[in-house]
């Protein structure tokens, strides 16, 4: 989907949402959007901060009294939001013999007793899904409602996104796409979805399902927020932690910010199981490109580059060292986006 000046100028679906049923992809197909979920989690946190329910300088220990004090009394919400906390990734510490579908609570249990971080919090950038799982739990602690309910009440319902949901195993998803992995040696696809992955189901870092149609409502809201939410959106889509001074690359709250070119670019990618997603925007031009995919092995960033060229958008934020290398693994400018699957 491509949007300019608040209007959709191109939208199309290609391929199948479900190989078994042969259901075709459309603007109403709901994809897991992976780390694009972080935009929503960050919004919830900053919204609560604007309402004085919490402070971004609050330490982890305030919300999780059982957290190891060497970490919990140092790491702040701000550092979790900007991937500068240095908090240890949870993947190696979840007991996969006991956990079939990991949740944010499993993430907390996996890291709460660890007594060190990768680096002094606030001094470096290291992309962290763990951080956004903890942020989702903080939303629950402060609001008194499950993360999925808070998102529905404060984002999906007000923005007319009735079919968008946070994944909950066993609960139906409207017009659901399933994720697939392509095996070139067999020239065949195999399912790579929530059932096939233990860490697919954590909520705050990558649990949202939405469609291109409904996600556009979120983008329009982000571009022109009402007065009550303007400060939240401005903070989220502005530089909050400098990653690469040379390339003027920063992280906001749930968004990467590139100010290398005249027109600031705001964007993010997502990766979860067989799903890939990307959103690229130039706020000053009210320009958005969104691509959702339910298979791996597709260079979404190259597609964005090609679309930008067609649309006459000259922005070097997606320049890559090698055109055959995916954005998630490329360097140097996009290295911070690398996901851990």
Secondary structure, DSSP 8 states (H G I E B T S, - for coil): -EEETTEEEE----SEEETTTTEE--TT-BEE-GGGHHHHHHHHHHHHHHTTS--TT-BHHHH-TTS-HHHHTT-BHHHHHTT-S----SGGGS-TTT-SS--HHHHHHHHTT----SS-TTSS----HHHHHHHHHHHHHHHSS-HHHHHIIIIITTTT-TT-EE--TTS--TTB---EEEETTTTEEEE-SGGG-GGGG-HHHH-EEE-HHHHHHHHHHHHS--HHHHHHHHHHTS--EEEETTTTEEE-SSSEEE-SSSS-EEEEEEEETTEEEEEEEEGGGTEEEEEEESBSS--HHHHHHHHHHHTT---GGG--S-TTS-GGG--STTGGG----
